[in-house]
């Protein structure tokens, strides 16, 4: 059975965008440290993969690697998706409810006043929820796809204007778009994107099957899309601008036998 290796790709998005350098602002943390991985928590991770052979000398099966990218300044998705959106809308509605009091009016005038106030309340609700929708993701301010990612600051509060608040706004999370390089070209790694219920990555993650029949160290490149927040101007709204960057890492395949991560011994039954 293949072993699952995971690598958390932790990105300082704002610093990478500011310096236009992702390699110096990414921190890689894997779960293979006990197997002999090197440079854990740095930007030059060498992931150790044991398992070219089983303990009995037969060739082992393929291994599987997974990458999950997050922003080190990120907030829980539940905060960004619902809590403050609902809170703000409810507070806005409650602030308008006194306007519906027309008890001092009678007959047709009361009905007319209530109708007018309901229209005002509807318009107010539309305005109050405008700030909860995401901005366009595009290379300019007028085209692109509308993202559901709301503007929110590090306190978990919704932000309706970028100007004056940019430094406090939580940026759109990084997205891995491809994995290439030496290990892929030589047929050591076979990467692909998969769907998943993983909440932290919007249901997507990158995975690669590793051919353990080839011993040695091989480099690979992870391509990542970051999103720069462009402030609104007099003539254009704020929007997210995609910026494509990449960083390098390595995989080290050894002749060491595959071992059980729980027992440290050969791959066998777990202890009871």
LUMPA-275432 format. One record per residue (C-alpha): residue in three letters; x, y, z. Coordinates in steps of 0.02 Angstrom, whole numbers, plus 50000, padded with zeros to 5 digits. Layout:
# LUMPA-275432
{"ALA"; {X; Y; Z}} ...
END
This chain:
# LUMPA-275432
{"UNK"; {50000; 50000; 50000}} {"UNK"; {50064; 50174; 49956}} {"UNK"; {50111; 50294; 50095}} {"UNK"; {50038; 50470; 50091}} {"UNK"; {50164; 50610; 50111}} {"UNK"; {50099; 50786; 50141}} {"UNK"; {50184; 50954; 50117}} {"UNK"; {50110; 51117; 50182}} {"UNK"; {50160; 51261; 50069}} {"UNK"; {50153; 51413; 50184}} {"UNK"; {50168; 51576; 50087}} {"UNK"; {50194; 51753; 50149}} {"UNK"; {50087; 51821; 50008}} {"UNK"; {50109; 52006; 50042}} {"UNK"; {50298; 51992; 50058}} {"UNK"; {50311; 51887; 49899}} {"UNK"; {50209; 52012; 49800}} {"UNK"; {50307; 52159; 49868}} {"UNK"; {50477; 52084; 49826}} {"UNK"; {50417; 51989; 49670}} {"UNK"; {50505; 51837; 49742}} {"UNK"; {50412; 51683; 49801}} {"UNK"; {50563; 51573; 49835}} {"UNK"; {50619; 51682; 49981}} {"UNK"; {50446; 51694; 50057}} {"UNK"; {50385; 51514; 50058}} {"UNK"; {50404; 51391; 50202}} {"UNK"; {50384; 51205; 50171}} {"UNK"; {50334; 51084; 50308}} {"UNK"; {50317; 50899; 50270}} {"UNK"; {50274; 50745; 50372}} {"UNK"; {50430; 50648; 50319}} {"UNK"; {50553; 50722; 50444}} {"UNK"; {50570; 50558; 50538}} {"UNK"; {50610; 50472; 50373}} {"UNK"; {50758; 50590; 50344}} {"UNK"; {50689; 50744; 50255}} {"UNK"; {50805; 50894; 50259}} {"UNK"; {50776; 51081; 50284}} {"UNK"; {50602; 51064; 50358}} {"UNK"; {50517; 51233; 50381}} {"UNK"; {50629; 51320; 50255}} {"UNK"; {50612; 51367; 50072}} {"UNK"; {50729; 51226; 50015}} {"UNK"; {50643; 51068; 50074}} {"UNK"; {50717; 50901; 50022}} {"UNK"; {50581; 50771; 50049}} {"UNK"; {50649; 50599; 50092}} {"UNK"; {50557; 50452; 50018}} {"UNK"; {50608; 50281; 50081}} {"UNK"; {50538; 50128; 50000}} {"UNK"; {50636; 50079; 49845}} {"UNK"; {50635; 49908; 49926}} {"UNK"; {50536; 49816; 50058}} {"UNK"; {50624; 49735; 50205}} {"UNK"; {50623; 49569; 50112}} {"UNK"; {50717; 49646; 49965}} {"UNK"; {50573; 49655; 49842}} {"UNK"; {50537; 49818; 49750}} {"UNK"; {50414; 49929; 49841}} {"UNK"; {50261; 50012; 49766}} {"UNK"; {50240; 50193; 49717}} {"UNK"; {50225; 50329; 49848}} {"UNK"; {50106; 50477; 49847}} {"UNK"; {50147; 50659; 49886}} {"UNK"; {50019; 50796; 49920}} {"UNK"; {50039; 50986; 49924}} {"UNK"; {49922; 51109; 50012}} {"UNK"; {49954; 51296; 49996}} {"UNK"; {49901; 51425; 50126}} {"UNK"; {49940; 51607; 50168}} {"UNK"; {50028; 51627; 50335}} {"UNK"; {49914; 51777; 50370}} {"UNK"; {49755; 51683; 50326}} {"UNK"; {49598; 51670; 50433}} {"UNK"; {49480; 51522; 50452}} {"UNK"; {49363; 51506; 50303}} {"UNK"; {49210; 51502; 50415}} {"UNK"; {49250; 51679; 50474}} {"UNK"; {49269; 51744; 50298}} {"UNK"; {49120; 51652; 50227}} {"UNK"; {48981; 51682; 50348}} {"UNK"; {48999; 51753; 50523}} {"UNK"; {49027; 51936; 50488}} {"UNK"; {48925; 51935; 50328}} {"UNK"; {48772; 51878; 50425}} {"UNK"; {48807; 51990; 50572}} {"UNK"; {48822; 52145; 50465}} {"UNK"; {48664; 52108; 50366}} {"UNK"; {48562; 52074; 50523}} {"UNK"; {48623; 52233; 50607}} {"UNK"; {48580; 52332; 50450}} {"UNK"; {48404; 52262; 50447}} {"UNK"; {48375; 52298; 50631}} {"UNK"; {48434; 52477; 50609}} {"UNK"; {48299; 52502; 50479}} {"UNK"; {48154; 52419; 50568}} {"UNK"; {48097; 52576; 50661}} {"UNK"; {48058; 52655; 50493}} {"UNK"; {47916; 52531; 50469}} {"UNK"; {47820; 52604; 50615}} {"UNK"; {47673; 52697; 50536}} {"UNK"; {47548; 52681; 50679}} {"UNK"; {47517; 52868; 50677}} {"UNK"; {47454; 52857; 50498}} {"UNK"; {47285; 52789; 50444}} {"UNK"; {47203; 52717; 50289}} {"UNK"; {47284; 52740; 50120}} {"UNK"; {47423; 52850; 50189}} {"UNK"; {47480; 52713; 50307}} {"UNK"; {47483; 52584; 50166}} {"UNK"; {47577; 52703; 50053}} {"UNK"; {47704; 52741; 50189}} {"UNK"; {47734; 52557; 50224}} {"UNK"; {47760; 52520; 50039}} {"UNK"; {47886; 52661; 50024}} {"UNK"; {47978; 52603; 50178}} {"UNK"; {47986; 52423; 50116}} {"UNK"; {48065; 52486; 49955}} {"UNK"; {48191; 52585; 50058}} {"UNK"; {48228; 52432; 50164}} {"UNK"; {48254; 52323; 50009}} {"UNK"; {48375; 52450; 49935}} {"UNK"; {48465; 52463; 50100}} {"UNK"; {48488; 52273; 50109}} {"UNK"; {48562; 52271; 49934}} {"UNK"; {48686; 52406; 49981}} {"UNK"; {48731; 52326; 50148}} {"UNK"; {48778; 52162; 50066}} {"UNK"; {48880; 52236; 49924}} {"UNK"; {49037; 52234; 50030}} {"UNK"; {49018; 52048; 50067}} {"UNK"; {49045; 51992; 49888}} {"UNK"; {49216; 51966; 49814}} {"UNK"; {49305; 52075; 49688}} {"UNK"; {49345; 52028; 49509}} {"UNK"; {49498; 51920; 49477}} {"UNK"; {49574; 51992; 49320}} {"UNK"; {49725; 52077; 49241}} {"UNK"; {49625; 52237; 49236}} {"UNK"; {49480; 52316; 49330}} {"UNK"; {49341; 52286; 49204}} {"UNK"; {49350; 52102; 49156}} {"UNK"; {49370; 51934; 49240}} {"UNK"; {49275; 51819; 49356}} {"UNK"; {49187; 51874; 49513}} {"UNK"; {49259; 51786; 49664}} {"UNK"; {49156; 51746; 49819}} {"UNK"; {49303; 51795; 49928}} {"UNK"; {49247; 51946; 50032}} {"UNK"; {49363; 52086; 50085}} {"UNK"; {49402; 52058; 50268}} {"UNK"; {49535; 52124; 50385}} {"UNK"; {49643; 52030; 50509}} {"UNK"; {49513; 52062; 50645}} {"UNK"; {49382; 51968; 50546}} {"UNK"; {49287; 52128; 50501}} {"UNK"; {49217; 52161; 50329}} {"UNK"; {49302; 52299; 50229}} {"UNK"; {49207; 52390; 50092}} {"UNK"; {49348; 52500; 50025}} {"UNK"; {49527; 52451; 49987}} {"UNK"; {49598; 52628; 49996}} {"UNK"; {49669; 52659; 50168}} {"UNK"; {49641; 52478; 50223}} {"UNK"; {49753; 52380; 50105}} {"UNK"; {49886; 52335; 50235}} {"UNK"; {49754; 52260; 50351}} {"UNK"; {49656; 52161; 50221}} {"UNK"; {49678; 51972; 50215}} {"UNK"; {49733; 51926; 50039}} {"UNK"; {49659; 51793; 49927}} {"UNK"; {49743; 51625; 49965}} {"UNK"; {49882; 51560; 49850}} {"UNK"; {49834; 51430; 49721}} {"UNK"; {49951; 51296; 49655}} {"UNK"; {49929; 51287; 49466}} {"UNK"; {50060; 51160; 49409}} {"UNK"; {50210; 51054; 49458}} {"UNK"; {50353; 51036; 49334}} {"UNK"; {50541; 51015; 49330}} {"UNK"; {50674; 50880; 49329}} {"UNK"; {50578; 50752; 49431}} {"UNK"; {50429; 50766; 49314}} {"UNK"; {50531; 50766; 49153}} {"UNK"; {50624; 50607; 49206}} {"UNK"; {50465; 50515; 49252}} {"UNK"; {50503; 50515; 49438}} {"UNK"; {50345; 50610; 49485}} {"UNK"; {50176; 50609; 49398}} {"UNK"; {50080; 50761; 49463}} {"UNK"; {49896; 50802; 49442}} {"UNK"; {49760; 50908; 49522}} {"UNK"; {49620; 50820; 49615}} {"UNK"; {49453; 50866; 49688}} {"UNK"; {49435; 50848; 49876}} {"UNK"; {49320; 50898; 50019}} {"UNK"; {49472; 50984; 50098}} {"UNK"; {49399; 51146; 50166}} {"UNK"; {49563; 51243; 50172}} {"UNK"; {49594; 51230; 49985}} {"UNK"; {49419; 51260; 49916}} {"UNK"; {49404; 51077; 49869}} {"UNK"; {49563; 51059; 49765}} {"UNK"; {49739; 50996; 49798}} {"UNK"; {49893; 50940; 49701}} {"UNK"; {49958; 50764; 49714}} {"UNK"; {50097; 50664; 49631}} {"UNK"; {50135; 50479; 49619}} {"UNK"; {50320; 50445; 49648}} {"UNK"; {50413; 50309; 49554}} {"UNK"; {50525; 50237; 49690}} {"UNK"; {50622; 50127; 49568}} {"UNK"; {50738; 50274; 49531}} {"UNK"; {50862; 50313; 49669}} {"UNK"; {50933; 50488; 49694}} {"UNK"; {50890; 50670; 49724}} {"UNK"; {50782; 50762; 49597}} {"UNK"; {50720; 50942; 49592}} {"UNK"; {50546; 51001; 49548}} {"UNK"; {50459; 51168; 49527}} {"UNK"; {50291; 51217; 49602}} {"UNK"; {50196; 51352; 49506}} {"UNK"; {50084; 51463; 49613}} {"UNK"; {49961; 51602; 49574}} {"UNK"; {49957; 51743; 49701}} {"UNK"; {49830; 51883; 49696}} {"UNK"; {49882; 52064; 49716}} {"UNK"; {49748; 52184; 49778}} {"UNK"; {49739; 52337; 49666}} {"UNK"; {49659; 52488; 49746}} {"UNK"; {49507; 52573; 49673}} {"UNK"; {49528; 52737; 49580}} {"UNK"; {49408; 52872; 49527}} {"UNK"; {49366; 52778; 49367}} {"UNK"; {49395; 52595; 49412}} {"UNK"; {49344; 52480; 49555}} {"UNK"; {49466; 52379; 49659}} {"UNK"; {49510; 52206; 49593}} {"UNK"; {49623; 52055; 49619}} {"UNK"; {49767; 52043; 49494}} {"UNK"; {49840; 51867; 49468}} {"UNK"; {50029; 51858; 49483}} {"UNK"; {50112; 51694; 49432}} {"UNK"; {50267; 51641; 49528}} {"UNK"; {50359; 51480; 49568}} {"UNK"; {50478; 51400; 49692}} {"UNK"; {50594; 51249; 49687}} {"UNK"; {50607; 51100; 49804}} {"UNK"; {50680; 50925; 49794}} {"UNK"; {50637; 50744; 49823}} {"UNK"; {50765; 50615; 49884}} {"UNK"; {50727; 50433; 49845}} {"UNK"; {50835; 50311; 49943}} {"UNK"; {50868; 50127; 49947}} {"UNK"; {50814; 50126; 50129}} {"UNK"; {50670; 50005; 50155}} {"UNK"; {50495; 50071; 50177}} {"UNK"; {50445; 50075; 50359}} {"UNK"; {50289; 50091; 50461}} {"UNK"; {50269; 50270; 50522}} {"UNK"; {50188; 50212; 50684}} {"UNK"; {50307; 50073; 50736}} {"UNK"; {50467; 50122; 50643}} {"UNK"; {50480; 49942; 50586}} {"UNK"; {50437; 49862; 50420}} {"UNK"; {50268; 49886; 50341}} {"UNK"; {50156; 49770; 50440}} {"UNK"; {50005; 49763; 50553}} {"UNK"; {49984; 49906; 50676}} {"UNK"; {50010; 49864; 50860}} {"UNK"; {49853; 49833; 50964}} 
END
